[in-house]
């Protein structure tokens, strides 16, 4: 687990947020994590054997996260950048789309769910401001990739997935990759994980149409809740809510995004 010091801290976060606000004002959308999948079905095992995933991962980190070539603000937290360089994203996607694992795009992972594009994973991780001693809750395990990135930085990750076969597959992938500091659970993430609360950060990887109150309640004082908020097919915003000492929250709207909806038990 990396314990490299933070690059930028809260001052860097503020600069990043200001840059995003300027870009968003010009109508530029970043970080689509929508239901569209990229060209599944055309990869072959023999082709995958020839792919240098480590080289592709280094290129992904350099060109889309640390020094984006399209004008997006770079991710400043060196621990996040380091984690993105360590986690083998191709192990968390279906075999038929592994050739595209290190493209900066979402990929279908089955059950009408996706793995978010790497830049958005890095951004949401940075916005959570994870620290080595933190306990973090993730809502929407999906592929397990976001949990793995967080696990490279923090003490322990608790992650909930409502789609049972997806959650079981993610748990197996995390175990195979050696992430013993991740605890998985099948269930409705809207209610959080009360038995393990409070959490230093909560990251939600699917969009509710409002901020779930149980997640705010389960934040530690000073904790940050990072989530997309908005209706299916409508405008969604990536938001950060920071819990104050009096229990109130300070809300920051970051950028417009598009995520799959947060699924709930009915």
C-alpha positions in Angstrom: 0.0 0.0 0.0 1.4 3.4 -1.0 2.0 6.1 1.6 3.5 8.7 -0.7 2.7 12.2 0.5 -0.1 14.2 -1.1 0.8 16.5 -4.0 -1.3 19.6 -3.9 -3.5 19.1 -0.8 -6.6 21.2 -0.4 -5.0 24.1 -2.2 -4.4 21.8 -5.2 -8.0 20.6 -5.0 -9.3 24.1 -5.1 -7.2 24.9 -8.2 -8.5 21.7 -9.8 -12.0 22.6 -9.0 -11.6 26.1 -10.3 -10.2 24.8 -13.6 -13.1 22.4 -14.0 -15.6 25.2 -13.4 -14.0 27.2 -16.1 -14.2 24.3 -18.5 -17.7 23.3 -17.6 -18.8 26.9 -18.2 -17.8 26.5 -21.8 -20.1 23.4 -22.0 -17.4 20.7 -22.0 -18.4 17.4 -20.4 -15.8 15.1 -18.9 -16.0 11.7 -17.4 -18.9 9.9 -19.1 -19.7 6.7 -17.2 -22.8 5.7 -19.2 -24.3 2.5 -20.4 -22.6 2.3 -23.8 -20.0 -0.4 -24.2 -16.9 -0.3 -26.4 -16.8 -2.9 -29.2 -17.3 -6.1 -27.1 -16.7 -9.4 -28.8 -13.8 -8.7 -31.2 -10.8 -9.4 -28.9 -9.2 -12.8 -29.0 -7.1 -14.6 -26.4 -4.1 -14.7 -28.8 -4.3 -11.0 -29.4 -4.5 -10.3 -25.6 -1.4 -12.4 -25.1 0.5 -10.0 -27.3 -0.7 -6.9 -25.5 1.8 -5.1 -23.1 -0.7 -4.1 -20.5 1.9 -2.5 -18.3 3.0 -0.2 -21.1 -0.6 0.7 -21.9 -1.2 1.5 -18.2 1.9 3.8 -18.0 0.7 5.6 -21.1 -2.9 5.9 -19.7 -1.6 7.4 -16.5 0.7 9.8 -18.3 -1.5 11.0 -21.1 -5.0 11.0 -19.5 -4.4 11.5 -15.7 -1.1 13.1 -14.8 -0.6 15.2 -18.0 -3.9 15.1 -20.0 -3.3 15.9 -23.6 -6.9 17.2 -24.2 -6.7 20.2 -21.9 -8.3 18.7 -18.8 -6.9 19.6 -15.5 -4.4 17.0 -14.3 -4.9 14.9 -11.2 -2.6 16.4 -8.6 -2.5 13.9 -5.8 0.6 11.8 -6.4 -0.9 9.0 -4.3 -3.8 8.7 -6.7 -1.6 8.9 -9.7 0.6 6.2 -8.2 -2.4 4.0 -7.4 -3.7 4.3 -11.0 -0.4 3.1 -12.2 -0.4 0.1 -10.0 -4.0 -1.3 -10.4 -4.3 -3.6 -13.3 -7.5 -2.4 -14.9 -7.6 -5.2 -17.4 -8.1 -7.7 -14.6 -11.4 -6.0 -13.7 -13.1 -6.0 -17.1 -14.6 -9.0 -19.1 -12.0 -10.8 -21.2 -13.7 -9.8 -24.5 -12.9 -6.1 -23.9 -9.5 -6.3 -22.3 -7.8 -4.9 -25.3 -9.5 -1.6 -24.5 -8.9 -1.7 -20.7 -6.5 1.3 -20.7 -8.5 3.6 -23.1 -10.0 6.6 -21.3 -13.6 5.4 -21.8 -16.2 3.4 -19.9 -16.7 -0.2 -20.8 -19.6 -2.5 -20.4 -19.2 -5.2 -17.7 -22.6 -6.9 -18.0 -25.9 -6.6 -16.3 -26.3 -3.1 -17.9 -23.5 -1.8 -15.8 -20.1 -0.2 -16.7 -16.6 0.4 -15.4 -16.0 4.2 -15.4 -13.3 5.7 -17.5 -10.0 6.0 -15.8 -9.9 9.8 -15.6 -13.2 9.9 -13.7 -12.0 7.1 -11.3 -8.9 9.1 -10.6 -10.8 12.4 -10.3 -13.4 10.9 -7.8 -10.6 9.4 -5.8 -8.8 12.7 -5.6 -11.9 14.5 -4.6 -12.4 12.1 -1.7 -9.0 13.2 -0.4 -8.1 9.7 0.9 -5.4 9.3 3.5 -3.5 6.2 4.5 -5.4 5.7 7.8 -8.9 6.2 6.3 -11.8 3.8 6.2 -13.8 4.4 3.0 -17.2 3.2 1.8 -17.9 2.6 -1.9 -21.5 2.4 -3.2 -21.6 0.4 -6.4 -18.7 -2.1 -6.5 -19.3 -2.8 -10.2 -16.1 -4.3 -11.6 -14.1 -3.8 -8.3 -11.7 -1.4 -10.1 -12.6 1.8 -8.0 -12.3 -0.2 -4.8 -8.9 -1.5 -5.9 -7.6 2.1 -6.6 -8.9 3.2 -3.2 -7.4 0.2 -1.5 -3.9 1.2 -2.8 -4.2 4.3 -0.7 -6.4 3.8 2.4 -6.4 1.4 5.3 -9.7 -0.3 4.4 -12.4 -0.2 1.8 -16.0 -1.4 2.3 -17.9 -1.8 -0.9 -21.5 -2.7 -1.7 -23.0 -4.0 -4.9 -26.7 -4.7 -5.4 -26.3 -6.9 -8.5 -25.3 -10.2 -6.9 -23.5 -11.9 -9.8 -21.6 -8.7 -10.5 -20.7 -8.3 -6.8 -19.5 -11.9 -6.5 -17.3 -11.5 -9.7 -15.8 -8.3 -8.3 -15.1 -9.9 -5.0 -13.3 -12.7 -6.7 -11.3 -10.3 -8.9 -10.3 -8.2 -5.8 -9.2 -11.4 -4.0 -7.2 -12.7 -7.0 -5.5 -9.3 -7.2 -4.5 -9.5 -3.5 -6.6 -6.7 -2.1 -7.1 -8.1 1.4 -8.1 -4.7 2.7 -11.4 -4.7 0.8 -14.6 -6.0 2.3 -17.4 -6.6 -0.2 -21.2 -6.9 0.5 -24.3 -7.6 -1.7 -27.1 -5.2 -0.9 -28.8 -1.9 -1.4 -26.1 0.8 -1.2 -28.6 3.6 -0.6 -28.7 2.6 3.1 -24.9 2.6 3.4 -23.2 0.2 5.9 -24.3 1.4 9.3 -22.4 -1.3 11.2 -19.1 -0.1 10.0 -19.8 3.7 10.1 -18.5 6.3 10.4 -16.5 6.6 7.2 -13.8 9.1 6.4 -15.0 9.2 2.8 -17.8 7.7 0.7 -17.6 7.3 -3.1 -20.8 6.5 -5.0 -20.3 5.2 -8.6 -23.9 5.4 -9.8 -26.2 8.3 -9.8 -29.1 8.8 -7.4 -31.6 11.5 -8.2 -30.9 13.0 -4.7 -28.2 12.7 -2.1 -29.1 9.7 0.2 -29.4 10.9 3.8 -28.0 7.7 5.3 -24.7 8.3 3.5 -24.5 11.8 5.0 -25.3 10.4 8.4 -22.5 7.8 8.1 -19.8 10.3 7.2 -17.3 11.2 9.9 -16.9 14.8 10.8 -14.7 16.3 8.1 -15.5 13.3 5.8 -16.3 13.8 2.1 -19.1 12.2 0.1 -18.3 12.1 -3.7 -21.2 11.2 -6.0 -23.0 12.0 -9.2 -26.5 13.3 -8.7 -29.3 13.6 -11.2 -32.1 11.9 -13.1 -31.7 9.1 -15.6 -31.2 10.7 -19.0 -31.1 14.2 -17.5 -28.4 16.5 -16.3 -26.2 15.0 -13.7 -23.5 16.7 -11.6 -20.5 15.3 -9.8 -20.7 16.7 -6.3 -18.6 16.7 -3.2 -20.3 17.1 0.2 -18.0 17.7 3.2 -19.5 17.2 6.7 -19.0 20.0 9.1 -18.5 19.8 12.9 -22.2 20.8 13.5 -23.4 18.0 11.2 -24.2 20.3 8.3 -22.6 19.7 4.9 -20.7 22.0 2.5 -21.6 21.1 -1.1 -19.4 21.7 -4.1 -20.6 21.1 -7.6 -17.7 20.0 -9.8 -18.6 19.0 -13.4 -21.5 17.6 -15.4 -21.3 13.9 -15.9 -23.4 10.9 -17.0 -23.6 7.7 -14.9 -25.8 4.7 -14.7 -28.6 5.2 -12.2 -28.3 4.0 -8.6 -30.3 0.8 -8.4 -32.3 0.1 -5.3 -34.2 -2.8 -3.7 -38.0 -2.3 -4.2 
